[in-house]
Amino acid sequence: MPLSHPSVPRQHLHTRRVEVRGYRREDGLWDVEGHLADTKTYSFLSKERGEVQAGEPVHEMWLRITVDDDLVIRAAEAVTEASPYKICPAITPNFARLVGIRIGTGFRREVKRRLGGTEGCTHLVELLGPIATTAYQTIYPYKARQEEEAGERRPRKRPGVLDTCHALASDGEVVRTHWPEFYTGG
């Protein structure tokens, strides 16, 4: 459904595209790859790059993490194909510092500790948000489907997503329907 009201007349100037994909690997691990691209609708002169044409990426960056079933990062690789400054790609090796971090409680804090400020790239660090969400959305539904198809009925532990948003409030209808053993409503 589109937004309810049309905006006032306006001029399109900037587009940011973010795409993230999750993959099951043959070795049992998972790859999650993110791609970020910023473009302008107009050409401009850059002191470092010369003429940047309309539609040519101002930023174009890739980030892949490899995680295990517990969402612990086992490998990480970043690439900067386009950036406003020539020095920007030099920071990409630092993203190997993600190895060992578990996606879950405290993830953003630990990323900031390892890659915050001048130790990282704002855009690549920003890309980790959608990558983390995609890792979760790739792995847990796949594993649940595999268990269901195998007829496995293990006792469930409290899902980490409960109470993380309005829809998943532990006293709400969604939790009562899908996870009744963790429902806290009346």
N, C-alpha and C positions, 0 to 999 in steps of 0.2 A: 504494500500500500504506500503510495507516495505521501509526502508531507502534505498537510491539509490546506495550506494557503500558498498561492504563488507568491514569490518574492517580488519586491519592487524591481523595475528594470535594472539590469546589472551587466557587467562585463566579466566573462570567464578569464582568469589570469593564471591560475596554478592548479595542477592536478598531482595528487599523490596516489600512487597505486601500490597496494600491498597485497601480495598473494602468498599464501602459505599452504604447503602440501605435506601430508603425513604418509609415510611408507613403512611397510613391514619388510624387514630384510630377511634373506635366506638364513642368516646366522642367528636369528632369534631376537636381534636388536631392532630398533626403530630409528628411522631417519625422519627428521622434520626440517624442511627447507623453506626459508622465507626469502622473498624478493621484494625490495622497495625501490620505487622509481618516482622521482619528482620531475615534472616538466612544466615549462612556461608556455603560454600561448603567444608569446612575442619573442623576438630575438633581442639579445642584449650583449654588451661588450664586457668581458671578464678580463681583469688584469692578468690573471694566471692562464686562462684558456683561450683568450682571444674572443672572436665572435661565437656566441652560443646561439644556435638557431632555434626558432620556435619549434617545440616538440622534441628537441634533443634533450636527453636527461641531464639535469643539473646534479642530481644524485641518482646513482644506480648501484645497488648493493645487494649482496647475497649473504645469507647466513644459514649454515646447516649444523644442527646438533644431532648426535646419535645418543639415544637413551636406552636404558634397559627397562624391564617390566615395572620396576619401582620408580621410574622417572628420574633416575640418576644419570647425569650427563657423562657419557663415556668418551666422547670426542666432540670437537667443535672446530668449525672452519668458517672464516669470513673472507669475503672478497669485495673490494670496492672497484667497480668498473668506471664510474664517473663521479666526480666530486668537484666542489668549487676550488679546492686548493690542491696543488700537486703533492703535498705532504700527507694528505688524508689516508691513502692506502697503507702508509707505513705502520698504522696502528693495528691493522687486522690480525697480526700474529698474537696480540694480547688476548684475543677471544678464545684461545686455547685455555685460558685461565678458568673458563666455565667448567672444565672437567672436574667432576666430583660433586658439583652442586646438585641437590635434589630439587626438582620442580615441586613446590608445595609451600607450606608455611615458611616464611622467611626468605623465599626465593629472591624477591626484588631487593631486599636488604643486602643479601650476599652478593648479588650482581653489582649493586652500587659500590660495595666495599672493594670488589675486585676490578671493576671497570668504570668506576665513576670518574667524573671530571676529566682530567687530561690523560687518564689511563685507558680511555675508550673513545668511542664515537657515539655521539648522541643518537644518530639515526639507527645504527646497528643495535644499540642498547634498547631503543624504543621498539625495534622489531622483535625483541625477545618476548614481549607481552603476547602478541598473537601467536608466536611460535610455541610458547608454553601452553596456551589454551588449546592449540591444535594438537599438541602432543597428548594432552589429556583426552581430547575428543577422538583421537585416532586409536589410542591404546585400549582404554577401558571399554568402550562399546564392542570392540573386536574381541577382547578377552571374554566378555560376558556372553557374547554370541557363541563363541567356541565352547564355553562351559555348558551353555544351554543345549547345544547340539550334541554334546557328549553325555548329557543327562546328569551332569554333576550338580549336586545341591549342597554346597558348603554353607555353613553358617556365615551370614554376612556381617562384616564389621561396619560401623557407622561410616557412610560415604563422606569423604572430605568435602564434597560440594554443598552439603547441607549448611544452611544459614549463610551462604555466600552471596545470595541475591534475594529479591522479593519473592520470586517464584518458588525458590527452594527453602523457604522458611520452615523450620522444623515443626511449627504449629499450623502449617498451611495445608491446603487441599492436595497439592502435588505430592508432598511427602506422605500424607495420609494414604494416598492411592498407590504410590510406587514403592514406598519404604515404610509400611505401616508399623514395623517394629521400632522405628525411630521417631514416630510421630509423637509430638509433645502437647498437642492441642487437647481441648476438652471433649 
